[in-house]
């Protein structure tokens, strides 16, 4: 893995957002949800996320997640995905979301 400089890391806008709505993305080839995420001063953003293995749509409401906010919007299965919701793969290659132990303000930047 290549080493990066601190300035490279600072260019990635990693921010906290709260999931306000989650529904199945019916056009997706692989099971996914369309999420509406409140990112505070950045506003409401949409994301399509393949996170159905560990999470029901209802369990995502109110969950705070870590989002990459400065990727260009991307069309994913008919959805304009504006942010990338982050997570890591478990031993069975299923996504576990990056979340927080304590409540944080929406839009807080990862330090």
N, C-alpha and C positions, 0 to 999 in steps of 0.2 A: 504494500500500500504506500502510495506517495505521501510524503510529508507536506503539509500546507502551512502557510504563514497565518498569523493571527488575523491579519486583514482579510484573508480569504473567508475565515469563519464569520467575521463581522458582517460580511456582505449577505449572509443568509439570514432572512427575517424569520426567526422562529418565535412564534407568539402563541399565547394562551387564548383559547376560545371556548365558549360553552355551546354545546349542541342544543339547539332549540327545537329542531324537527328532524325526524328520520323516517324515510319511507323506502320501500324497495325500488330499485332502478329496474323497471320491467324490461327495458331495452338492452340491458347488459347481458353479454354472453356468459359471464361468470357471475354468480350471485353477488350483489352489491347494494348499498344503500345510497340514496341521495340525502345529503346532510345539509341543513341550514345552520350555520355557525355564527354566533355573535362574537365578533372580535373587537368590541369596544369602539375606540376611535376610528378603527378601520372599517366599521360597519358590518352588515350581514354579508356573509360569503357562502357560496355553494361549493360542495365537494361531492364527488362520487367515490365511494370507498368500498373495497372488497373486504369487509370486516364481519361477515355474517356468521362465521364459524363460532365465535365466542360471544357475540352480542345480538340480542334481539333489537328491533327498532325502538321498542319502548324503553329498554335498559339504557339506551344512549342519551335519552332526553335528560338534560341537566348535567351530563358528564363534561368535565373540562378536559380538553385535548390540546396537544401541541401541534401547531400547523406551520408549514412553510408557506409564507405569505407573498413571496416575491418571485414565484415562477409565473411565467405568462399563462393566462387562462388556456385551458385545453378542453376540447370537446371529447367527452367520454360517453359513449352509448347514448347520444342525444342530450347530454347534460353539459352545460358550460361549467366545468370544474375550475374554480378560482383559487383554491388553496389545496395543499396536500396535507392530509391528516397523517401524522407519523405514528409508527409503531415498530415492533420487531417480530420476527417469526419465531414461534415456539418449535419444539422438537418435531411436531407433526406438520410444519410449514404453514401454520395458521397465524394470522396477525393478532398480536396483543398490542392494544393502543398504549401510546405514551401518555400517561395521565399524571395527576398530582395528588399528594397526600393532604394538602391544605388548600382551601379556596383561595383563588387569586383573581385580581381584576382582569376582566376581559381585555385583551390587547397587550397584556404584560409581556415584555420581551425576555426570552431566555438569556440568563446571565452567565 
